[in-house]
Amino acid sequence: MPLKILSKPKPGYTDSARTNGKQGTIVLAVLFSANGRIEATLVLKRLGYGLDEHAVNAARRIKFKPKTVGGKPVQVVKMVEYSFAIY
């Protein structure tokens, strides 16, 4: 069975990003472990202004059901995106 995301917390805007009108998408590579924890994150596409750190912190709080192969949980790397837009 594939990895199943149960909840994906949203990162907040930083004051400096809002003041500077920074918008866009951050892309992270996230290592989802077989034991149900986020083991590592790597920022592949940055926005700066503290938004990268907010996205990483949110990704670390993702709740998920691990991927299984032959009925056994396995680790997997998956791309996770966080979009920031000022409305």
N, C-alpha and C positions, 0 to 999 in steps of 0.2 A: 504494500500500500504506500502511496506517496505521502510525503510530509503534509501535515494539516495544520495550518495556522488557526489557533483558537481565538487569540486576541492580539491586536497590533496597536500598542499605545501610540498616540500622536505626539510628536515633539512640539514644543512651543517656539514662538518667535523670540528672538533676542531684541532688545531695545535698539541696538546699533543696526541690525538688519532692517528693522521697521523704519528707522530714521533714514536709512540710505535707500529704501525702496527695493531691497534685494528680494528677488523672486527666482524660482527655478526648481530643479529636482536634484536631490542628492541620491547617489546610487551606492549601496553598500553590498559587499560580499559578506554573508553571514554564515558561520559554521554552526549548524544545528546538530547537537550531539545526540548520541543514541540514548543517553540517560535523561533527556528532556531539558537540557540547559543550553544556553547560548555559550559556546566556547570561545568564539573569536569574531571580531568584526574588522573589516578593512574598507576604508572609504575609497571608492573608485572614481567618483565624480563629486567634486567639492563645490560649495557655494561661499564658504567663509563667513565672517561676521558672527562666529559662534554657532552657526546653524549645523555645521558638521558634527560638533560635539553633542548638540541636542538630539540629532538623528541617531547617533551611536548610542546615547543613553536610552532613547526610546526603544531601539532595536534590542538592547540587552534585557528589556522587560517583556519581549514577545513571549506569549504562551503558545505552546505547540505540542502536537502529538508527533513523535518521531516517525520517520519513514521506516517501513519494515520490508525485509527481504527474507522470504522463507519463514515468515512469522517472527523473525528476530529484528529488534530495532537496530538501525545503522545510522551513522552520521552522514550528513549531506551538506554541501555548500549551496546556498541559494542567493540570488540577487534580490535585494529588498530596496524599494524606492520610497523616498519621502518627498512629497511636493510641498513647496512653500509658495503661497500667493497672498498678496495684500489686496483685500477687497475694499 
